């Protein structure tokens, strides 16, 4: 079998094609799976998988039959996030938001499939203000930062997320595709998203989109607290705070806000 797909492809391109196979839906794959997804012969896949495994970018299960992304990618990802302008610029904005709202705040980047925690504050108005940079991930359909980012993505991206499945995390998780579409339309109209215990029953969150210099929504900014603090009546007040700080971060990233 001739590997037609290899012609004109560089070594980095081939390795990236292998790594790109490991999506949220396909966390562990066999050599045959990777061969089918990339269109490369099994022998070629085996060669590149061996290279990636030897460098720590892929791990192998105890049976030696399936592969998954390696721990080294976490370290590389953390280094990348720490060096990004958004991680540096967001700390002061998040701390200001936490002080104004008296609640924890978070910044998450949308990676095309899920939300990646970049920076979060610990403590509210009377607490400590520590900013942490992490590599944790969360779904984009049942968190306020996720819905704030997902609502402004192309229609095909929204549909792809829906097709991947809407796993219920609590009884409040939106698992009906049409209901999620309505929720995202409302988010676009009002400029912010609300998470009513959809990820954690005890929490209510309000998130707003963060834009880059080109105006593309790349992240979400949010506050999190209990239902007793963020009541239905107070949602507009807290939403205004979140939107204001999300806009401030967008401006710092080069976005020209239009009034």
PyMOL commands that set and color helices and strands:
alter all, ss='L'
color gray80, all
select helices_A, chain A and resi 4-6+11-19+31-38+42-54+72-83+85-101+144-150+155-163+177-190+235-252
alter helices_A, ss='H'
color red, helices_A
select strands_A, chain A and resi 58-60+67-69+104-110+115-122+130-133+137-138+193-196+203-211+217-226
alter strands_A, ss='S'
color yellow, strands_A
deselect
rebuild
show_as cartoon
